[in-house]
């Protein structure tokens, strides 16, 4: 879909100096809701001055809902993209609110023809409001809707075909759905429109009582890296990014994780 990004890490204020110091960080991603475009954190300005691409990643747009995307949220994403000189903006194919109530989670969209028509219109509105391309991420499903008519991969495929929206494939989410819902991750890779791949997310989690929790607070499992290798066997991803959101390890541990990601890519 887009430019070569390389291997990156999610920028968080708690590890801003670490991200600046880490060797081999080709690009970063920042949670859009956590920054103000007019007052960017100094660390992001340092990274930009070095030519490191910074991608705003939204978590609250909710293109999967019945209501059109909020113009203020779209304006904020657009302003973030402008302030950062971003190559693209990413968000989630998710349902996050209805009737003014916030879900507090990235919930799966009902995968019906009717929902697809609504989401297609929402994505087009978002694309019209943004100065750069939009990519959407597959979510880790907590449940499936009983009226689902398509798999997530089929739904995303039709959405991409209708709108040209890019794809952000989270291989940890595919693994989560495999463990928790019995949905084969490799089967999803074979069905997803990988020709429109913008970049990839990788993250660690924890298994508890037979359920995988995608916590973004742990070493990436070999099983998740195997899914990344399978993806790389099918397509050369423009970028692969490590997400780590709390319980931050040492700089050396983060550097080692980026090395393991590169090795998994090479195996693919």
Buried (B, 14 or more C-beta within 10 A) or exposed (E): BBEEBBBBBBBBEEBBEBBBEBEEBBBBBBBBBEBEBEEBBEBBEBBBEEEBBBBBBBBBBBBBBBEBBBEEBBEBBBBBBBBBEBBBBBBBBBBBBEEEEEEEEBBBBBBBEEBBEBBBBBBBBBBEBBEBBBBBBBBBBEEBBEEBBBBBBBBBBBBBEBBBBBBBBBBBBBBBBBBBEEBEBBEBBEBBBBEBBBBBBBBBBEEEEEEBBBBBBBBBBEBBBBBBBBBBEBBEBBBBBBBBEEEBBEBEEBBEBBEBBBEBBEEB
